[in-house]
């Protein structure tokens, strides 16, 4: 699977760009297959647990994916991905002395799933709070579980409706080589995309004096 950000078309809104993409998919012959949602909440290390050594706090991302309704994913940046039962969120409430929820940072990608032959495509509007912040496109080639075996085919298909905005090979692929691709690899790609979108939103604010 590849998860990538698609820029908003010039002179268009996020919603209009999503409609352009979905129209291209429908013209190719893709069928709607319901809706999807991937969400991410950020937790930071509680100040009380960092001690007096001036340690920097770690961020942990707790994520859900409607494709895996019984699972919850907990990821550290540049670290491991824990796959837990859906009630992991309840445990995080009990761990509030160690990890605190950065509530204003909740971000999600929500949209429509499309099936085209052996490809599953999800075009999502990325939102933080009430506002749309970007567009995420996830493309899966369903028959294959070895990333390197199907990347060229995946790329060719993405170019058919994303054009020049088709992404390069995801960084998570470089560590997989010929091993089996897992749901955790998809969540790492979403985490990286969400963090990229968060940083994009912060740039104009940082420039204000």
C-alpha positions in Angstrom: 0.0 0.0 0.0 1.1 3.5 -0.7 -0.3 6.5 1.4 0.4 9.9 -0.1 -0.6 13.5 0.1 -2.2 15.1 -3.0 -1.8 18.9 -3.2 -5.0 21.0 -3.6 -5.5 22.0 -7.2 -4.9 25.6 -8.1 -8.0 27.7 -7.6 -9.9 24.8 -6.0 -10.9 23.9 -2.5 -9.9 20.7 -0.7 -13.4 19.3 -1.4 -13.4 20.3 -5.1 -9.9 18.6 -5.5 -11.3 15.4 -3.8 -14.2 15.5 -6.3 -11.8 15.8 -9.2 -9.9 12.8 -8.1 -12.9 10.6 -7.4 -14.4 11.6 -10.8 -11.2 10.4 -12.5 -11.4 7.1 -10.6 -15.1 6.7 -11.6 -14.2 7.4 -15.3 -11.6 4.6 -15.1 -14.4 2.3 -14.0 -13.8 2.2 -10.2 -16.8 1.2 -8.0 -17.6 2.8 -4.7 -17.2 0.4 -1.8 -18.4 2.3 1.2 -16.5 4.7 3.5 -13.3 4.6 5.6 -11.7 6.5 8.4 -8.1 6.6 9.8 -7.7 8.8 13.0 -4.7 9.7 15.1 -4.4 11.2 18.6 -1.2 12.5 19.9 0.1 11.8 23.5 3.1 13.4 25.0 5.2 12.3 28.0 3.8 13.7 31.2 6.1 16.3 32.7 6.2 14.5 36.0 7.8 11.4 34.5 10.7 13.2 32.7 12.7 13.9 35.9 15.1 16.8 36.4 17.6 15.8 33.7 16.0 18.1 31.1 14.9 15.1 29.0 12.9 15.8 26.0 9.4 14.4 26.0 8.5 11.6 23.6 5.4 11.6 21.4 3.2 8.6 21.0 0.5 8.4 18.4 -2.6 6.2 19.0 -4.3 5.4 15.8 -7.4 3.6 14.5 -8.2 2.3 11.0 -11.8 1.3 9.9 -10.2 -1.5 7.9 -9.1 -3.1 11.2 -12.1 -2.3 13.6 -10.9 -4.6 16.4 -7.4 -3.1 16.6 -5.7 -0.1 17.9 -2.2 1.0 16.8 0.3 2.8 19.1 3.3 4.3 17.3 6.4 6.2 18.4 8.2 8.4 15.9 11.2 6.4 14.6 10.2 3.6 16.9 8.1 0.5 17.2 4.4 0.1 16.3 2.3 -1.8 18.9 -0.9 -3.4 17.6 -3.4 -3.8 20.5 -7.0 -4.6 21.1 -9.5 -1.8 20.4 -9.9 -1.1 24.2 -6.3 0.2 24.3 -7.8 3.7 24.5 -9.2 2.8 27.9 -5.7 1.9 29.1 -4.4 5.3 27.9 -6.8 7.0 30.2 -5.4 5.0 33.1 -1.9 5.9 32.0 -2.5 9.7 32.1 0.2 10.1 34.7 2.7 9.0 32.1 1.1 10.1 28.8 -1.1 13.1 28.3 -3.5 13.6 25.4 -2.7 16.6 23.3 -6.4 17.0 22.5 -6.1 19.9 20.0 -3.9 17.6 17.8 -6.4 15.0 16.8 -6.3 14.5 13.0 -8.1 12.1 10.7 -8.5 11.1 7.1 -12.1 10.3 6.1 -13.6 9.5 2.7 -14.7 6.9 0.1 -13.3 3.5 -0.7 -13.1 2.5 -4.4 -12.4 -0.9 -5.9 -10.9 -1.0 -9.4 -10.0 -4.6 -10.5 -7.3 -5.7 -8.0 -6.8 -2.2 -6.6 -8.4 -0.7 -3.6 -8.2 3.2 -3.5 -9.2 5.4 -0.6 -9.5 9.2 -1.2 -9.7 11.0 2.2 -10.1 14.5 3.4 -7.7 15.2 6.2 -9.2 17.3 9.0 -8.0 18.8 12.2 -10.9 20.0 14.3 -13.5 21.6 12.1 -11.3 22.4 9.2 -10.0 20.5 6.2 -6.2 20.5 6.0 -5.3 18.3 3.1 -6.0 15.2 0.9 -4.7 11.7 1.5 -4.8 8.9 -1.1 -4.2 5.3 -0.1 -3.7 2.7 -2.9 -3.5 -1.0 -2.3 -2.7 -3.8 -4.8 -4.7 -6.5 -3.1 -3.2 -9.8 -4.5 0.4 -9.0 -3.4 2.0 -8.8 0.1 5.6 -8.2 -0.9 6.0 -4.5 -1.5 9.0 -4.7 -3.9 7.2 -7.2 -6.2 4.4 -4.8 -7.1 5.7 -1.2 -6.7 6.1 -0.6 -10.4 2.5 -1.7 -11.1 1.2 0.3 -8.1 3.1 3.4 -9.5 1.7 3.0 -13.0 -1.9 2.7 -11.7 -1.4 5.8 -9.4 -0.2 7.9 -12.3 -3.3 7.0 -14.3 -5.5 9.2 -11.9 -2.9 11.2 -9.9 -0.7 12.2 -12.8 2.5 14.0 -11.8 1.4 13.9 -8.1 1.9 10.1 -7.9 4.3 9.6 -5.0 7.8 8.2 -4.9 8.5 4.9 -3.1 7.5 5.2 0.6 10.3 5.2 3.1 8.7 2.2 4.9 9.3 0.1 1.8 13.1 0.5 2.1 13.2 -1.4 5.3 10.9 -4.2 4.1 12.9 -5.4 1.1 11.4 -8.8 0.3 9.5 -9.3 3.6 5.8 -9.3 4.0 4.0 -5.9 4.2 1.8 -5.5 7.3 -1.0 -3.2 8.5 1.5 -1.5 10.8 3.4 -0.3 7.7 0.3 1.4 6.5 -0.2 3.1 9.8 3.4 4.3 9.8 2.8 6.0 6.4 -0.4 7.7 7.8 1.5 8.9 10.8 4.2 10.4 8.6 1.6 12.0 6.4 -0.4 13.5 9.3 2.8 14.9 10.9 3.8 16.5 7.5 0.3 18.1 7.2 0.5 19.4 10.9 3.9 21.0 10.1 2.6 22.6 6.9 -0.1 24.3 9.0 2.4 25.6 11.5 4.7 27.3 9.0 2.6 30.5 8.4 2.1 31.0 12.1 5.8 30.8 12.8 6.4 33.6 10.3 4.2 36.1 12.2 6.2 38.4 14.4 
